[in-house]
């Protein structure tokens, strides 16, 4: 298979939409990361996503829509809280897990009777969904376990020859995957995967908002999960990632100097000084900056030949939590606490 690299013009988006209608695979930009899309209703097309990525079959996919009229055709129940959240945050990086209709096959939902649904905030993504005339199931467009792609070049690096086409929409603005939530009851929001829409952002819309334990620790191998990004090691570069939870930079730097080996790198905040003798890359100071640059830096570290990377850990609140979670998953939840 030869993967076509398409531009984000209406004409070339139309070509990608024709592939989707034909049961083929096309990657496309969103405001979070690039997605690998297929018709969410076609079992054969969705199975092709899993094959192309090497993705475990029990890891559910997110279904993308382009307008609110598509929602009732996919979700059998939409609570009032979900409608309020859709009005506030869609299009945008919020996925809501809702009871699914029978048109969504079990392969799309990871065998569950629920499915994650979102409306992406990227013009190319919205055009692709609208032109294809179907809801699009789309995990991140990378080989399973590797860093999520934030450019078309990243997608080609992982998927060239494995999928039909990639729409090049430039660098993704957000940089980490969407926040995924479900509803324990009419007034409780349960965060399954953190993203740029934070617990604090969601708090005005329910009497209780809480974060799942799987965000902070590894869950059992036989556990059933309602969201991607909860169970398996994800987002990891080839280099060994070692998050260091240190009270300050000096403490972090002292630990790194004592444990540095050949091909040791650091991933630092922009405001941190250099650590003499140890090459480093920067990934921002705020949570949103760090989210934007995280996966980009992961791939750059691999290109630089990093063997071991000590990482300054962000906070566990706000948008920072999404970065904290991705770092923990990339490291297999092994963290140095000083």
C-alpha positions as CSV (number, residue, x, y, z in Angstrom):
1,X,0.0,0.0,0.0
2,X,1.2,3.5,-0.9
3,X,0.1,6.1,1.6
4,X,-1.0,9.4,0.0
5,X,0.0,12.6,1.6
6,X,-2.9,15.0,1.0
7,X,-3.2,18.8,1.7
8,X,-6.1,20.2,3.8
9,X,-7.9,21.8,0.8
10,X,-11.6,21.0,0.4
11,X,-10.8,19.0,-2.8
12,X,-8.2,16.7,-1.1
13,X,-10.3,16.4,2.1
14,X,-13.0,15.1,-0.3
15,X,-10.6,12.5,-1.6
16,X,-10.0,11.3,2.0
17,X,-13.7,11.3,2.7
18,X,-14.2,9.0,-0.4
19,X,-11.7,6.6,1.1
20,X,-13.6,6.6,4.4
21,X,-16.9,5.9,2.6
22,X,-15.1,3.0,0.8
23,X,-14.1,1.4,4.1
24,X,-10.5,2.6,4.0
25,X,-8.3,4.4,6.5
26,X,-7.3,8.1,6.4
27,X,-5.4,10.0,9.1
28,X,-6.4,13.6,9.8
29,X,-5.5,16.5,12.1
30,X,-7.5,17.5,15.1
31,X,-6.9,20.2,17.7
32,X,-5.4,17.5,20.0
33,X,-3.4,15.0,17.9
34,X,-3.7,13.4,14.5
35,X,-6.4,10.7,14.4
36,X,-6.6,7.5,12.3
37,X,-10.1,7.4,10.9
38,X,-12.5,4.9,9.5
39,X,-16.3,4.6,9.3
40,X,-17.3,3.9,13.0
41,X,-20.2,1.7,11.8
42,X,-18.2,-0.7,9.6
43,X,-16.7,-3.6,11.5
44,X,-14.2,-4.4,8.7
45,X,-13.0,-0.8,8.5
46,X,-12.6,-0.5,12.3
47,X,-10.7,-3.8,12.4
48,X,-8.3,-2.3,9.9
49,X,-7.5,0.5,12.4
50,X,-6.5,-2.1,15.0
51,X,-4.4,-4.0,12.5
52,X,-2.6,-0.9,11.3
53,X,-1.8,0.3,14.8
54,X,-1.2,-3.0,16.4
55,X,-3.7,-2.0,19.0
56,X,-5.2,-4.4,21.6
57,X,-8.8,-5.2,20.7
58,X,-10.2,-4.4,24.2
59,X,-9.0,-0.7,23.9
60,X,-12.1,1.2,22.8
61,X,-12.1,3.9,20.1
62,X,-13.6,7.4,20.2
63,X,-16.2,8.3,17.6
64,X,-16.0,11.7,16.1
65,X,-19.0,13.7,14.8
66,X,-19.3,17.1,13.0
67,X,-22.6,18.4,14.4
68,X,-25.1,17.7,17.1
69,X,-27.6,16.1,14.7
70,X,-25.2,13.1,14.5
71,X,-25.3,12.5,18.3
72,X,-28.7,10.8,18.7
73,X,-27.9,8.4,15.9
74,X,-24.9,7.1,17.9
75,X,-25.9,7.5,21.6
76,X,-29.1,5.9,22.8
77,X,-29.2,8.2,25.9
78,X,-27.9,11.7,26.2
79,X,-28.2,13.1,29.8
80,X,-29.0,16.8,30.3
81,X,-25.5,17.3,31.8
82,X,-24.0,16.0,28.6
83,X,-26.0,18.4,26.5
84,X,-24.8,21.3,28.7
85,X,-21.2,20.2,28.4
86,X,-21.6,19.9,24.6
87,X,-22.9,23.4,24.4
88,X,-20.0,24.7,26.5
89,X,-17.1,22.6,25.1
90,X,-17.9,21.3,21.6
91,X,-16.3,21.6,19.2
92,X,-13.4,20.9,21.4
93,X,-11.2,18.3,23.3
94,X,-13.9,16.7,25.4
95,X,-15.0,13.1,24.9
96,X,-18.2,11.9,26.6
97,X,-18.8,8.1,27.1
98,X,-22.5,7.4,26.5
99,X,-24.7,4.3,25.9
100,X,-24.3,3.3,22.3
101,X,-26.8,2.4,19.6
102,X,-26.6,-0.9,17.7
103,X,-25.1,0.9,14.6
104,X,-21.8,1.1,16.5
105,X,-20.3,-2.4,16.5
106,X,-18.6,-4.0,19.5
107,X,-15.2,-3.8,17.8
108,X,-15.5,0.0,17.9
109,X,-16.5,0.2,21.6
110,X,-14.0,-2.5,22.9
111,X,-16.9,-4.8,23.6
112,X,-18.8,-2.4,25.8
113,X,-22.3,-1.1,25.6
114,X,-21.0,2.5,25.7
115,X,-18.9,4.5,23.3
116,X,-16.9,7.7,23.6
117,X,-18.1,10.5,21.4
118,X,-16.6,13.9,20.6
119,X,-16.8,16.8,18.1
120,X,-13.2,17.9,17.2
121,X,-12.4,21.6,16.9
122,X,-10.3,21.5,13.7
123,X,-11.8,22.6,10.3
124,X,-10.2,19.7,8.4
125,X,-11.6,17.2,10.8
126,X,-15.1,18.6,10.7
127,X,-15.0,18.8,6.9
128,X,-13.8,15.2,6.6
129,X,-16.6,13.9,8.9
130,X,-19.2,16.0,7.0
131,X,-18.0,15.0,3.6
132,X,-17.7,11.3,4.5
133,X,-21.3,11.3,5.7
134,X,-20.6,9.1,8.7
135,X,-19.3,9.1,12.2
136,X,-15.6,8.5,12.2
137,X,-13.8,6.2,14.7
138,X,-10.3,7.5,15.3
139,X,-7.6,6.7,17.8
140,X,-4.3,8.5,17.5
141,X,-2.6,7.9,14.2
142,X,0.5,6.2,15.5
143,X,1.8,2.6,16.1
144,X,0.3,1.4,19.4
145,X,2.3,2.5,22.4
146,X,4.5,5.1,20.6
147,X,4.1,8.9,21.1
148,X,0.9,10.3,19.6
149,X,1.5,12.2,16.4
150,X,1.1,16.0,16.3
151,X,2.3,16.5,12.7
152,X,1.6,14.7,9.4
153,X,5.3,13.8,9.3
154,X,4.9,11.9,12.6
155,X,2.0,9.9,11.1
156,X,4.0,9.0,8.0
157,X,6.9,8.0,10.2
158,X,4.7,5.4,11.9
159,X,2.1,4.5,9.4
160,X,3.5,5.0,5.9
161,X,2.5,1.9,3.8
162,X,-0.1,0.8,6.5
163,X,-2.9,3.3,5.7
164,X,-4.4,4.9,2.6
165,X,-3.9,8.6,3.2
166,X,-2.9,11.4,5.6
167,X,-4.3,14.9,5.5
168,X,-1.6,17.4,6.4
169,X,-3.1,20.1,8.6
170,X,0.2,21.3,10.2
171,X,1.1,21.1,13.9
172,X,-1.7,20.3,16.3
173,X,-2.4,23.1,18.7
174,X,-3.3,21.0,21.8
175,X,-0.7,18.2,21.7
176,X,-2.4,15.7,24.0
177,X,-5.5,13.6,23.5
178,X,-9.0,14.8,24.7
179,X,-10.4,14.7,28.2
180,X,-12.6,11.6,28.5
181,X,-15.5,11.6,30.9
182,X,-18.5,9.5,31.9
183,X,-21.5,10.1,34.1
184,X,-21.9,8.1,37.3
185,X,-25.3,9.7,37.8
186,X,-27.2,12.8,36.7
187,X,-24.9,15.1,38.6
188,X,-21.5,13.3,38.8
189,X,-18.8,13.7,36.2
190,X,-16.1,11.0,36.3
191,X,-12.8,11.8,34.5
192,X,-11.4,8.7,32.9
193,X,-8.5,10.4,31.0
194,X,-7.3,13.9,31.7
195,X,-6.8,16.4,28.9
196,X,-6.8,20.2,28.4
197,X,-10.4,20.5,29.7
198,X,-9.6,20.0,33.4
199,X,-11.5,19.0,36.5
200,X,-11.6,22.7,37.4
201,X,-13.2,23.5,34.0
202,X,-15.9,20.8,34.5
203,X,-16.7,21.7,38.1
204,X,-19.5,24.3,37.3
205,X,-21.5,21.7,35.4
206,X,-22.0,19.1,38.2
207,X,-22.2,18.8,41.9
208,X,-19.2,16.4,41.9
209,X,-16.3,15.9,39.5
210,X,-13.6,13.3,40.3
211,X,-10.6,11.7,38.6
212,X,-10.3,8.0,38.1
213,X,-7.6,6.1,40.0
214,X,-6.2,4.8,36.7
215,X,-5.0,8.3,35.9
216,X,-2.4,7.9,38.7
217,X,-1.6,4.2,38.8
218,X,-1.5,1.1,36.7
219,X,-4.7,-1.0,36.8
220,X,-5.1,-4.7,36.5
221,X,-4.3,-6.4,33.2
222,X,-7.8,-8.0,33.1
223,X,-9.7,-4.8,33.9
224,X,-12.3,-3.6,31.4
225,X,-11.9,0.1,30.6
226,X,-14.4,2.6,29.1
227,X,-11.8,4.9,27.7
228,X,-8.6,4.6,25.7
229,X,-5.5,5.6,27.7
230,X,-6.5,3.9,30.9
231,X,-5.0,0.4,30.7
232,X,-1.9,0.0,28.5
233,X,1.5,1.6,28.5
234,X,1.2,4.5,26.0
235,X,2.9,7.4,24.5
236,X,6.4,6.1,25.0
237,X,9.4,7.0,22.9
238,X,12.2,4.5,22.3
239,X,14.3,6.3,25.0
240,X,13.6,5.2,28.6
241,X,11.6,7.9,30.3
242,X,12.3,8.5,34.0
243,X,10.0,11.1,35.6
244,X,11.5,12.7,38.7
245,X,9.1,14.2,41.2
246,X,11.4,16.6,42.9
247,X,10.6,19.5,45.3
248,X,12.7,22.0,43.3
249,X,15.1,22.2,40.4
250,X,18.2,21.9,42.5
251,X,17.1,18.6,43.9
252,X,16.2,17.4,40.5
253,X,19.6,18.4,39.0
254,X,21.6,16.8,41.8
255,X,19.8,13.5,41.3
256,X,20.4,13.6,37.5
257,X,24.1,14.4,37.9
258,X,24.5,11.5,40.3
259,X,22.7,9.0,37.9
260,X,23.7,10.2,34.4
261,X,25.1,7.7,32.0
262,X,26.0,7.7,28.3
263,X,23.2,9.2,26.2
264,X,21.4,10.6,29.2
265,X,19.2,13.6,28.4
266,X,16.8,15.8,30.4
267,X,13.4,17.2,29.6
268,X,13.2,20.5,31.5
269,X,10.8,23.4,32.0
270,X,11.6,26.5,29.9
271,X,12.5,28.5,33.0
272,X,15.0,25.9,34.3
273,X,18.8,26.5,34.0
274,X,21.0,24.1,32.2
275,X,22.5,21.1,34.0
276,X,26.2,21.2,33.0
277,X,27.4,18.3,30.9
278,X,23.9,16.9,30.3
279,X,22.0,17.7,27.1
280,X,18.5,18.9,27.5
281,X,15.3,19.8,25.7
282,X,12.6,22.2,26.9
283,X,8.8,21.6,26.9
284,X,7.3,24.7,28.4
285,X,6.4,26.1,31.8
286,X,2.5,25.9,31.9
287,X,0.4,22.8,31.5
288,X,-0.9,24.0,28.1
289,X,2.6,24.7,26.8
290,X,3.9,21.3,28.0
291,X,1.0,19.5,26.4
292,X,1.6,21.2,23.1
293,X,5.3,20.2,23.1
294,X,5.4,16.9,24.9
295,X,5.0,14.3,22.1
296,X,7.0,16.5,19.7
297,X,9.9,16.4,22.2
298,X,9.6,12.7,22.7
299,X,10.2,12.1,19.0
300,X,13.0,14.7,18.9
301,X,14.7,12.9,21.8
302,X,14.6,9.6,19.9
303,X,16.0,11.4,16.8
304,X,18.8,12.7,19.0
305,X,19.7,9.2,20.2
306,X,18.7,9.6,23.8
307,X,18.9,6.4,25.8
308,X,17.6,7.6,29.1
309,X,15.6,10.8,29.7
310,X,15.1,12.4,33.2
311,X,11.9,14.5,33.1
312,X,10.8,17.4,35.3
313,X,7.3,16.5,36.5
314,X,4.5,19.0,36.3
315,X,1.7,19.5,38.8
316,X,-1.3,17.2,39.2
317,X,-4.0,19.8,38.7
318,X,-5.5,21.8,35.8
319,X,-4.2,21.1,32.4
320,X,-0.9,20.0,34.0
321,X,-2.6,16.7,35.0
322,X,-2.9,15.6,31.4
323,X,0.9,16.0,31.0
324,X,1.6,14.3,34.3
325,X,-0.6,11.3,33.2
326,X,1.1,11.0,29.8
327,X,4.5,11.0,31.4
328,X,3.5,8.4,33.9
329,X,2.1,6.1,31.2
330,X,5.2,6.6,29.0
331,X,7.3,5.5,32.0
332,X,5.0,2.6,32.8
333,X,4.1,4.4,36.1
334,X,7.7,4.1,37.4
335,X,8.6,7.5,38.9
336,X,11.4,8.7,41.1
337,X,10.1,10.6,44.1
338,X,12.6,12.7,46.0
